[in-house]
Amino acid sequence: MRDRHKIGLPPEEQEEYILLKTDPYLGYYGWKAGDRLKRISIWLSGNGCGVRQAYFERIDRPGLDGTAWEDHVKPLLGQIELEI
């Protein structure tokens, strides 16, 4: 991970997300769709299409971090989601 002092977030600002896709994260970090992640860095550079990435780690496995694209994760807001 890059210098955590420059891009890391303090614990009180680390938000929870759910991973929406398994590929390519299973091969890189062992993450699967549905895993709960915590964003541990600021949003970093984009891919040229306005999609950013950040460092995340699994809630149940702290210390095993990796990057994920913004459109591959969804924030957990503590609200019920209904599909109509």
N, C-alpha and C positions, 0 to 999 in steps of 0.2 A: 504494500500500500504506500502511496505517496506520503509525504511528511504529515502525520496526523495533526501536528500543531497548526498547520496552515489550513487543512481541509476538514478536519474532524469536527463533529458536533458534540457539545456537552450532553451528558445523559438526559437531562430534562428536555432537550430539544430533539431527541431521537424518536422518530415516529415509527409505528408499526405498519407493515405492508403484507400483502399476500402475493405470492408468486403465481402468475397466470399461465406461464409456459414452462415446460420441462426442458425442451431443447434450447440452447446448448448447455444449460446449467447443470444437468445431471452429470455430464461428462467432466465438466470443469470443477464443480464444487460439491456434487452429490445432492443438489437441490432438486425438488420435484414440484410440479404444479400443486398449489394448495399449501406449500410450506409457508409458515409465518416468518417474516424477516423484519429486521430493524435497520432503518437507514442510519448509518454511522458517519456519513460525510455530507458535505454540501453537494448540491447538484454540480456535476462537472461538465466538461465540453460536450457539445452535441455531435450528431452525425451528419450535419449539413441539411437535415430536413426538420430541424427544430426539436429533435428528440434527444434528451440529455441522459446521462448515466450517473450513478452514484455508487458508493461502496455500501454493501449491506452485509449483515451476518444473521444466521438463523437464531431465532429466539431461544430454542432449546439446545443450541450448540455455540455459545459465545466463543469468539476467538477465531472461528473459521469464516473469514470474510472473503468477499468477491464482489465484482461489479455486476450491475444489472441495468438494463435500459428502462427508462421511465414508462414506456408503453408495455413493458412485460410485468409490471407490478401494479398493485392497486392499493391505495391507502385504506387501512382499517379505521373507520370513523366511529365505531361503536353504535351504528345505526342498522336497523333491519333493511335489507334491500328486497324489493318486490319486483317481479317481472310481470308486466301486464301485456 
